[in-house]
Amino acid sequence: MDRNVDLRSPSKKAISVDHFPDEIVADILMRLPVKSIVKFTRVCKSWNSLIKSRTFIDAYLRRLLTQSKHENNKDGRRQLLLLKKNGPQDPEHLMVSFDSSIELFHEIAMPEDFGKTGQRICPEQTYFFGYDCRTNDYKVLRIVSISRHVKIEVYSLAKGYWKSPRSSFPALAVHVFENVFVNGALHWILPRDRNLDEYLIVSFDLGAELFHKITMPEALRKKGSNCYVLRRGESLALIEIESTFLDNERHFVHQLHLWVMKEYGDVKSWIKLDSVGLQGIDRPRPLCFKSRDELVITMFDCNRQQTAVVVDMAKETATRQEHCYSSSMDPFVENLVLLNHPNALSY
């Protein structure tokens, strides 16, 4: 019996992908990285339709979020995205990147009052972004402040329009920039009022579209200007920085203290964990937790170069990475959210 099989024989035909049930194809594709899935949209019309369907995109995102949360429970290690401004510069549109790995952007038309002239004082406008898991929707929060007046607007990707939430801003809206997204809400550290003598954490729940107040640890309420709010695993965290002048060369010793809210929303669950000391010029700026113990910061070294540094809060070590000029860094998961969206742009 001849055991050699000629694979070129016309009797040996390859099985067409059309013979596989859709649920088997979907299960296989669901396990692939985003870039591979995007390439497979060109295989055939049925795959293109499957991959761009709302059902597949939502299931793929849920799987990634579950997988990411499971991995975070192990050591808290997260993929980090160094945020940069992308897309064309258009004063009437806001460009939002959902996943830089496939270079897709969503173009959002600005509200009607954007860019109105005739005002002596130019309004300060800031934008924040997050995912509402309850409605499976991405939202952009816009805060416009001018003098003592604050205007709040929320854009929904699913609905495609801006609206004003019922909730008013509960604190002094001064320099509302640095924020962190935890437990479905955006968070900022802000002064309680114009006296600037006490600080609190203000949160905006993207699902309910309501503002809330979170009390800081008692030891930090009057030190809010020296604190940064961050996400550590799935918990809300604070980094307090105490700086001591070292010599006449503007060198400082900086003590970084980590506080964590063990139960979200329970102000009695704030606990002080680790502290670590660093030397440098000017105060370091925390960006994001790379893992439960590894904190990414930027600081000026002794050569006056702004550098990214990974600080291990548990081991009390610091590792210099590279020159860094970004002001923001956030955890992310790859996704296909814009793949079937009519307003998605590629650059």
BAMINU-496388 format. One record per residue: x, y, z of N, C-alpha, C in turn. Coordinates in steps of 0.05 Angstrom, whole numbers, padded with zeros to 5 digits, always signed. Layout:
! BAMINU-496388
XYZXYZXYZ;...
***
This chain:
! BAMINU-496388
+00017-00024+00000+00000+00000+00000+00018+00025+00000;+00012+00043-00018+00028+00067-00020+00019+00087+00001;+00038+00092+00019+00031+00111+00041+00036+00140+00033;+00048+00145+00010+00054+00173+00002+00029+00185-00011;+00021+00207-00001-00003+00221-00012+00005+00245-00027;-00004+00247-00052+00002+00270-00068-00018+00292-00062;-00009+00313-00047-00027+00334-00040-00036+00351-00064;-00022+00348-00086-00030+00363-00110-00051+00349-00127;-00059+00325-00118-00079+00310-00132-00105+00324-00132;-00119+00326-00155-00144+00340-00157-00166+00328-00139;-00161+00303-00130-00181+00290-00113-00181+00301-00085;-00158+00314-00077-00155+00326-00051-00163+00355-00052;-00187+00362-00045-00196+00390-00047-00196+00403-00020;-00188+00429-00020-00188+00444+00004-00217+00450+00012;-00222+00452+00038-00249+00458+00048-00253+00488+00047;-00274+00496+00034-00280+00525+00032-00289+00535+00059;-00283+00561+00064-00291+00573+00090-00322+00575+00091;-00335+00573+00069-00364+00575+00068-00377+00550+00081;-00361+00528+00084-00372+00504+00096-00372+00505+00126;-00358+00525+00138-00358+00527+00167-00383+00542+00176;-00396+00533+00197-00419+00548+00208-00410+00576+00218;-00428+00595+00216-00421+00623+00224-00412+00625+00253;-00424+00608+00271-00416+00610+00299-00388+00600+00303;-00379+00580+00287-00351+00570+00289-00332+00591+00279;-00338+00604+00257-00321+00625+00246-00319+00648+00265;-00342+00656+00277-00342+00678+00296-00325+00672+00321;-00327+00647+00330-00311+00639+00354-00281+00639+00349;-00274+00631+00324-00245+00632+00317-00235+00660+00315;-00250+00677+00301-00242+00705+00296-00241+00720+00323;-00259+00713+00341-00261+00726+00367-00235+00724+00383;-00218+00704+00377-00194+00699+00392-00169+00712+00380;-00173+00727+00358-00150+00739+00344-00147+00768+00352;-00122+00779+00348-00118+00807+00354-00132+00825+00334;-00135+00850+00341-00151+00869+00325-00140+00872+00296;-00114+00875+00294-00102+00879+00267-00108+00856+00249;-00107+00831+00259-00112+00808+00243-00142+00807+00234;-00159+00814+00252-00188+00814+00246-00194+00834+00224;-00182+00858+00226-00186+00878+00205-00177+00868+00178;-00155+00854+00177-00146+00843+00151-00165+00822+00140;-00178+00807+00158-00196+00786+00149-00223+00796+00139;-00228+00822+00141-00252+00833+00129-00250+00832+00099;-00226+00828+00088-00222+00827+00059-00223+00798+00048;-00226+00778+00065-00227+00750+00056-00251+00744+00039;-00274+00752+00049-00299+00747+00033-00321+00765+00044;-00343+00767+00030-00364+00785+00038-00377+00776+00064;-00380+00750+00068-00393+00740+00092-00376+00747+00117;-00350+00744+00115-00332+00751+00137-00333+00781+00143;-00333+00797+00122-00334+00826+00124-00360+00834+00139;-00382+00822+00131-00408+00828+00144-00408+00819+00173;-00397+00796+00178-00396+00785+00206-00380+00803+00224;-00355+00809+00215-00337+00825+00232-00347+00853+00237;-00361+00865+00218-00371+00892+00221-00399+00893+00234;-00410+00870+00241-00436+00870+00254-00434+00880+00283;-00455+00893+00292-00456+00904+00319-00453+00882+00339;-00465+00858+00334-00464+00836+00352-00435+00827+00357;-00420+00823+00335-00392+00814+00337-00375+00835+00351;-00378+00860+00343-00361+00882+00355-00366+00883+00385;-00391+00882+00394-00397+00884+00422-00387+00860+00437;-00390+00836+00425-00380+00811+00438-00350+00812+00441;-00336+00821+00420-00307+00823+00420-00297+00842+00442;-00311+00865+00445-00303+00884+00466-00308+00872+00494;-00331+00859+00498-00337+00847+00524-00315+00826+00531;-00307+00811+00512-00287+00790+00517-00260+00803+00525;-00252+00824+00511-00227+00838+00517-00228+00851+00545;-00251+00863+00552-00253+00876+00578-00252+00855+00600;-00266+00832+00596-00265+00811+00616-00237+00800+00619;-00223+00796+00596-00196+00785+00597-00177+00805+00610;-00181+00831+00604-00164+00852+00616-00168+00853+00646;-00193+00851+00655-00199+00852+00684-00187+00828+00698;-00188+00805+00685-00177+00780+00697-00147+00783+00700;-00134+00794+00679-00105+00797+00681-00097+00818+00702;-00113+00839+00705-00108+00859+00725-00110+00848+00753;-00128+00828+00757-00131+00816+00783-00106+00799+00791;-00090+00792+00771-00066+00777+00777-00044+00795+00788;-00035+00814+00772-00014+00832+00781-00019+00861+00775;-00043+00867+00764-00050+00894+00759-00036+00906+00735;-00022+00890+00719-00007+00900+00697-00026+00907+00674;-00022+00931+00662-00040+00941+00642-00025+00950+00617;-00038+00948+00594-00027+00961+00570-00031+00991+00573;-00010+01007+00566-00012+01036+00569-00011+01049+00541;-00027+01070+00538-00028+01085+00514-00019+01113+00520;+00003+01121+00507+00014+01148+00510-00003+01166+00492;-00019+01184+00504-00038+01199+00489-00025+01222+00474;-00031+01224+00449-00021+01246+00432-00044+01257+00416;-00041+01282+00407-00062+01294+00391-00059+01284+00362;-00080+01271+00352-00079+01260+00325-00101+01272+00308;-00098+01267+00282-00119+01275+00263-00115+01304+00254;-00130+01314+00235-00127+01341+00225-00136+01361+00245;-00125+01385+00243-00133+01407+00262-00157+01422+00250;-00180+01417+00261-00205+01429+00252-00219+01442+00275;-00221+01469+00276-00233+01482+00299-00262+01476+00303;-00276+01465+00283-00305+01459+00286-00310+01430+00291;-00289+01413+00293-00293+01385+00298-00273+01375+00319;-00282+01356+00335-00265+01343+00355-00259+01315+00345;-00233+01307+00345-00225+01281+00336-00220+01263+00361;-00233+01240+00361-00231+01222+00384-00220+01195+00373;-00197+01186+00384-00186+01160+00376-00195+01139+00396;-00207+01117+00386-00217+01096+00403-00196+01074+00406;-00178+01071+00386-00157+01051+00387-00136+01058+00367;-00113+01066+00376-00092+01075+00358-00079+01053+00342;-00085+01027+00350-00072+01005+00336-00082+01002+00308;-00107+01010+00302-00118+01008+00275-00122+01036+00263;-00114+01057+00277-00113+01085+00267-00141+01093+00256;-00161+01089+00272-00188+01099+00265-00196+01121+00284;-00208+01142+00274-00216+01164+00290-00246+01171+00284;-00258+01183+00304-00286+01191+00300-00287+01221+00301;-00300+01233+00281-00303+01261+00279-00329+01271+00291;-00327+01288+00311-00350+01298+00326-00354+01327+00320;-00377+01335+00310-00383+01363+00305-00386+01378+00332;-00374+01401+00334-00376+01416+00359-00403+01428+00363;-00412+01433+00388-00437+01446+00393-00439+01473+00380;-00463+01483+00376-00467+01507+00361-00453+01532+00372;-00450+01533+00398-00439+01558+00410-00408+01558+00409;-00396+01536+00398-00367+01535+00396-00356+01556+00378;-00336+01571+00387-00322+01590+00370-00336+01617+00367;-00357+01622+00383-00370+01648+00381-00351+01670+00389;-00352+01692+00375-00334+01714+00381-00350+01736+00395;-00336+01758+00402-00349+01780+00415-00346+01779+00445;-00333+01758+00456-00329+01757+00485-00301+01767+00491;-00299+01783+00512-00273+01793+00520-00255+01772+00532;-00267+01753+00545-00252+01732+00558-00257+01706+00542;-00235+01693+00533-00238+01669+00518-00245+01646+00537;-00266+01630+00532-00273+01609+00550-00252+01586+00550;-00249+01573+00573-00231+01551+00576-00247+01525+00571;-00239+01509+00551-00254+01485+00543-00237+01461+00547;-00248+01441+00560-00233+01415+00563-00252+01392+00557;-00240+01370+00548-00256+01347+00539-00246+01322+00552;-00264+01304+00559-00258+01279+00573-00274+01257+00560;-00263+01233+00561-00274+01211+00545-00275+01185+00562;-00297+01169+00558-00299+01144+00573-00320+01126+00562;-00321+01102+00572-00340+01081+00563-00361+01076+00583;-00386+01077+00575-00409+01071+00592-00417+01042+00588;-00409+01024+00606-00414+00995+00602-00444+00988+00605;-00459+01005+00619-00487+00999+00623-00504+01003+00598;-00496+01022+00582-00511+01027+00557-00494+01019+00532;-00470+01008+00537-00452+01001+00515-00448+01025+00496;-00439+01047+00508-00437+01072+00493-00411+01086+00501;-00399+01100+00482-00376+01117+00487-00386+01146+00489;-00375+01161+00509-00384+01188+00513-00361+01207+00516;-00366+01232+00507-00346+01253+00511-00359+01275+00529;-00345+01282+00550-00355+01304+00568-00340+01329+00561;-00355+01350+00557-00344+01377+00550-00350+01396+00573;-00329+01409+00584-00332+01428+00605-00322+01455+00595;-00340+01475+00594-00332+01502+00585-00335+01521+00609;-00314+01534+00617-00315+01553+00639-00306+01580+00630;-00322+01601+00638-00315+01628+00633-00324+01645+00656;-00305+01659+00669-00310+01674+00693-00321+01654+00714;-00345+01659+00725-00357+01641+00745-00377+01622+00733;-00380+01622+00707-00400+01606+00694-00388+01580+00683;-00402+01558+00686-00393+01532+00676-00415+01520+00660;-00408+01510+00636-00428+01496+00619-00418+01468+00615;-00436+01449+00618-00430+01420+00616-00446+01408+00592;-00433+01393+00575-00446+01379+00553-00434+01351+00550;-00451+01332+00542-00443+01305+00538-00450+01296+00510;-00430+01284+00497-00435+01273+00470-00436+01242+00471;-00456+01230+00459-00460+01201+00458-00453+01191+00430;-00435+01172+00428-00428+01160+00402-00452+01145+00391;-00466+01131+00408-00489+01115+00399-00511+01133+00388;-00517+01155+00401-00538+01173+00393-00530+01194+00373;-00504+01201+00374-00493+01220+00354-00500+01249+00359;-00505+01258+00384-00510+01286+00389-00501+01294+00417;-00499+01321+00421-00492+01332+00447-00518+01338+00463;-00516+01336+00489-00538+01345+00506-00527+01354+00533;-00543+01370+00547-00534+01380+00574-00546+01363+00595;-00529+01352+00613-00539+01335+00635-00554+01351+00656;-00570+01337+00672-00586+01351+00693-00568+01361+00716;-00545+01348+00720-00529+01354+00743-00511+01378+00738;-00508+01395+00759-00491+01419+00757-00463+01413+00769;-00444+01428+00761-00416+01424+00770-00414+01431+00800;-00405+01412+00817-00407+01416+00846-00383+01428+00860;-00363+01438+00844-00339+01450+00857-00330+01473+00840;-00307+01484+00847-00296+01507+00832-00283+01496+00807;-00293+01504+00784-00283+01493+00759-00258+01509+00750;-00236+01504+00763-00211+01517+00756-00191+01497+00746;-00181+01500+00722-00161+01482+00711-00170+01453+00713;-00193+01447+00701-00203+01420+00701-00190+01404+00679;-00167+01393+00684-00151+01379+00664-00147+01349+00671;-00129+01345+00691-00121+01318+00697-00145+01302+00709;-00149+01278+00698-00172+01262+00707-00164+01233+00705;-00181+01216+00717-00178+01187+00715-00205+01174+00713;-00207+01152+00698-00232+01139+00693-00232+01113+00710;-00250+01112+00730-00252+01089+00748-00281+01083+00754;-00289+01058+00753-00316+01050+00761-00337+01064+00744;-00332+01068+00719-00352+01081+00701-00355+01111+00704;-00335+01123+00718-00337+01152+00723-00310+01166+00719;-00311+01191+00711-00288+01208+00710-00283+01222+00737;-00258+01226+00744-00252+01238+00770-00231+01260+00768;-00235+01281+00784-00216+01303+00786-00212+01311+00815;-00188+01323+00821-00184+01336+00847-00188+01366+00843;-00206+01378+00858-00213+01406+00854-00217+01420+00881;-00213+01447+00881-00219+01462+00905-00250+01461+00911;-00257+01460+00936-00286+01460+00943-00299+01486+00935;-00284+01508+00940-00295+01535+00934-00272+01554+00928;-00279+01580+00926-00259+01600+00918-00239+01606+00940;-00243+01596+00964-00224+01601+00986-00199+01584+00982;-00201+01562+00966-00178+01545+00960-00165+01533+00985;-00180+01530+01006-00168+01520+01031-00176+01491+01036;-00193+01479+01019-00200+01451+01021-00206+01439+00994;-00198+01414+00990-00201+01401+00964-00218+01376+00967;-00230+01367+00945-00246+01343+00944-00243+01330+00917;-00252+01306+00914-00253+01292+00888-00281+01295+00877;-00282+01305+00852-00307+01307+00838-00308+01285+00817;-00331+01271+00816-00334+01249+00796-00358+01255+00779;-00357+01244+00754-00379+01246+00736-00386+01218+00725;-00409+01208+00733-00417+01181+00725-00428+01183+00697;-00414+01169+00678-00421+01171+00650-00448+01157+00644;-00455+01137+00660-00480+01123+00656-00504+01140+00665;-00504+01150+00690-00525+01166+00700-00523+01195+00692;-00499+01203+00682-00493+01231+00674-00498+01250+00697;-00487+01243+00720-00490+01259+00744-00462+01263+00757;-00459+01287+00769-00435+01293+00785-00438+01284+00814;-00416+01275+00826-00417+01268+00854-00392+01279+00868;-00392+01280+00894-00369+01289+00910-00358+01265+00926;-00332+01262+00926-00319+01242+00942-00299+01255+00961;-00302+01251+00986-00284+01263+01006-00257+01250+01006;-00236+01267+01006-00209+01257+01007-00202+01249+01036;-00180+01233+01039-00171+01227+01066-00167+01253+01082;-00173+01252+01108-00171+01277+01124-00144+01290+01123;-00123+01274+01121-00095+01284+01121-00089+01299+01095;-00106+01295+01074-00100+01307+01048-00119+01329+01040;-00140+01334+01055-00161+01353+01047-00150+01381+01042;-00130+01389+01057-00118+01416+01053-00093+01415+01037;-00086+01391+01026-00062+01388+01009-00069+01380+00981;-00093+01386+00972-00102+01376+00946-00085+01385+00923;-00073+01409+00925-00056+01418+00903-00030+01402+00900;-00024+01386+00921+00000+01369+00920-00007+01339+00914;-00032+01334+00905-00042+01307+00901-00051+01302+00873;-00050+01277+00865-00058+01268+00838-00076+01244+00841;-00098+01244+00826-00117+01222+00827-00111+01203+00804;-00109+01177+00811-00101+01157+00791-00118+01132+00794;-00115+01114+00775-00128+01087+00777-00107+01066+00782;-00111+01050+00803-00093+01029+00810-00108+01003+00809;-00104+00987+00788-00120+00963+00784-00149+00972+00778;-00168+00964+00795-00195+00973+00792-00203+00993+00814;-00183+01004+00828-00188+01021+00851-00180+01050+00846;-00193+01068+00861-00186+01096+00860-00162+01101+00878;-00143+01116+00869-00118+01120+00884-00110+01149+00884;-00094+01157+00903-00083+01184+00905-00053+01182+00909;-00038+01199+00896-00010+01202+00901-00005+01230+00913;+00005+01230+00938+00012+01255+00951+00042+01260+00948;+00050+01284+00941+00078+01290+00937+00087+01312+00956;+00107+01305+00973+00119+01325+00991+00147+01330+00982;+00154+01355+00976+00180+01362+00966+00196+01378+00986;+00222+01372+00989+00240+01385+01007+00264+01396+00992;+00270+01422+00995+00293+01434+00981+00319+01422+00991;+00336+01415+00972+00361+01401+00978+00386+01419+00978;+00389+01435+00957+00413+01453+00955+00407+01476+00936;+00427+01492+00931+00424+01516+00915+00421+01510+00885;+00424+01485+00876+00421+01478+00848+00393+01470+00841;+00374+01477+00858+00345+01471+00854+00340+01441+00854;+00356+01427+00869+00351+01398+00872+00332+01394+00896;+00314+01375+00893+00294+01370+00913+00294+01340+00920;+00285+01334+00944+00278+01307+00952+00248+01305+00952;+00237+01287+00937+00208+01285+00935+00199+01258+00948;+00180+01260+00966+00168+01237+00978+00141+01232+00965;+00137+01208+00953+00112+01201+00941+00097+01181+00959;+00073+01189+00967+00057+01172+00985+00032+01162+00970;+00027+01136+00972+00005+01124+00958-00018+01119+00977;-00042+01129+00969-00067+01124+00983-00086+01110+00965;-00101+01090+00975-00120+01075+00958-00147+01073+00973;-00168+01076+00957-00195+01072+00967-00203+01043+00963;-00203+01027+00984-00207+00998+00981-00235+00991+00971;-00255+01006+00980-00283+01002+00971-00292+01028+00958;-00297+01027+00932-00304+01051+00918-00328+01065+00930;-00326+01091+00935-00348+01106+00946-00349+01107+00977;-00334+01090+00990-00333+01089+01019-00309+01105+01029;-00314+01129+01039-00291+01147+01047-00276+01136+01071;-00289+01118+01086-00276+01106+01109-00255+01084+01100;-00256+01077+01075-00238+01056+01066-00211+01066+01054;-00207+01093+01055-00181+01104+01047-00159+01092+01065;-00137+01083+01053-00115+01072+01068-00089+01081+01055;-00070+01088+01072-00043+01096+01062-00026+01071+01061;-00014+01066+01037+00001+01041+01033+00031+01046+01033;+00042+01054+01010+00071+01056+01007+00081+01084+01004;+00107+01088+01009+00120+01114+01005+00147+01109+00993;+00156+01127+00976+00183+01124+00964+00194+01152+00959;+00221+01155+00961+00234+01180+00958+00249+01182+00932;+00249+01206+00919+00263+01211+00894+00278+01237+00896;+00299+01240+00880+00313+01266+00877+00310+01276+00849;+00306+01302+00846+00304+01313+00819+00300+01343+00820;+00296+01354+00796+00291+01383+00793+00261+01387+00789;+00249+01404+00805+00220+01408+00804+00205+01383+00812;+00179+01386+00815+00162+01364+00825+00156+01344+00804;+00158+01318+00809+00150+01297+00790+00120+01298+00785;+00112+01287+00762+00084+01287+00755+00075+01258+00749;+00059+01246+00766+00049+01219+00761+00031+01218+00737;+00034+01197+00721+00018+01193+00697-00002+01171+00699;+00008+01147+00708-00009+01124+00708+00004+01101+00722;-00011+01082+00733+00000+01058+00744+00003+01037+00722;+00027+01027+00719+00033+01006+00700+00024+00979+00711;+00027+00975+00737+00017+00952+00751+00009+00961+00779;+00003+00943+00797-00006+00952+00823+00016+00966+00839;+00041+00960+00833+00063+00972+00847+00079+00992+00830;+00078+00989+00803+00094+01005+00786+00080+01031+00777;+00090+01053+00785+00079+01079+00778+00096+01093+00757;+00084+01102+00735+00098+01117+00714+00095+01146+00720;+00118+01160+00721+00118+01189+00726+00136+01203+00706;+00133+01229+00703+00153+01245+00688+00166+01264+00708;+00192+01269+00704+00206+01287+00721+00231+01297+00706;+00241+01320+00715+00266+01331+00704+00290+01319+00719;+00308+01307+00705+00332+01296+00718+00353+01318+00723;+00376+01310+00733+00397+01330+00740+00408+01344+00715;+00403+01333+00691+00412+01346+00666+00389+01363+00654;+00368+01367+00670+00345+01383+00662+00331+01372+00638;+00331+01345+00635+00316+01332+00614+00291+01319+00626;+00268+01324+00613+00243+01311+00622+00243+01282+00615;+00240+01264+00634+00244+01236+00630+00221+01220+00643;+00214+01198+00629+00195+01179+00641+00209+01160+00660;+00198+01157+00684+00210+01140+00704+00189+01121+00715;+00196+01095+00717+00178+01076+00729+00187+01071+00758;+00169+01079+00777+00175+01077+00805+00161+01052+00817;+00176+01034+00829+00164+01011+00842+00159+01019+00871;+00134+01024+00878+00127+01034+00904+00133+01013+00926;+00131+00987+00920+00136+00966+00940+00166+00962+00944;+00181+00961+00923+00210+00957+00925+00226+00982+00930;+00213+01005+00927+00225+01031+00930+00249+01035+00911;+00244+01028+00886+00264+01032+00865+00253+01048+00843;+00270+01061+00827+00262+01077+00804+00279+01070+00780;+00266+01066+00757+00280+01059+00733+00274+01080+00711;+00295+01092+00702+00291+01113+00681+00285+01099+00654;+00266+01109+00640+00257+01097+00614+00268+01113+00591;+00257+01136+00585+00266+01152+00561+00255+01180+00565;+00264+01198+00546+00254+01225+00547+00224+01224+00541;+00209+01240+00555+00180+01239+00552+00168+01267+00553;+00152+01274+00533+00141+01301+00532+00110+01299+00532;+00099+01276+00537+00070+01274+00538+00059+01281+00565;+00034+01291+00565+00022+01299+00590+00001+01280+00600;-00003+01258+00585-00024+01239+00593-00017+01211+00585;-00026+01192+00601-00022+01163+00595-00045+01148+00608;-00057+01130+00593-00081+01116+00603-00079+01086+00595;-00092+01069+00611-00095+01041+00603-00115+01038+00580;-00112+01017+00563-00130+01013+00541-00132+00984+00534;-00153+00977+00519-00155+00951+00506-00161+00956+00477;-00150+00939+00459-00156+00942+00431-00186+00936+00426;-00197+00948+00406-00226+00944+00400-00232+00949+00371;-00257+00943+00364-00267+00946+00336-00290+00966+00335;-00293+00983+00355-00317+00999+00358-00323+01016+00333;-00303+01027+00321-00308+01045+00298-00308+01031+00271;-00305+01005+00271-00302+00991+00246-00327+00993+00229;-00350+00994+00241-00374+00996+00225-00388+01023+00228;-00374+01043+00238-00386+01069+00243-00384+01087+00219;-00406+01100+00210-00405+01116+00186-00387+01140+00187;-00381+01150+00211-00365+01174+00213-00336+01168+00221;-00328+01142+00218-00300+01135+00224-00282+01144+00202;-00259+01155+00210-00239+01165+00191-00212+01151+00196;-00196+01148+00175-00170+01135+00177-00149+01154+00167;-00126+01155+00182-00104+01173+00174-00078+01158+00173;
***
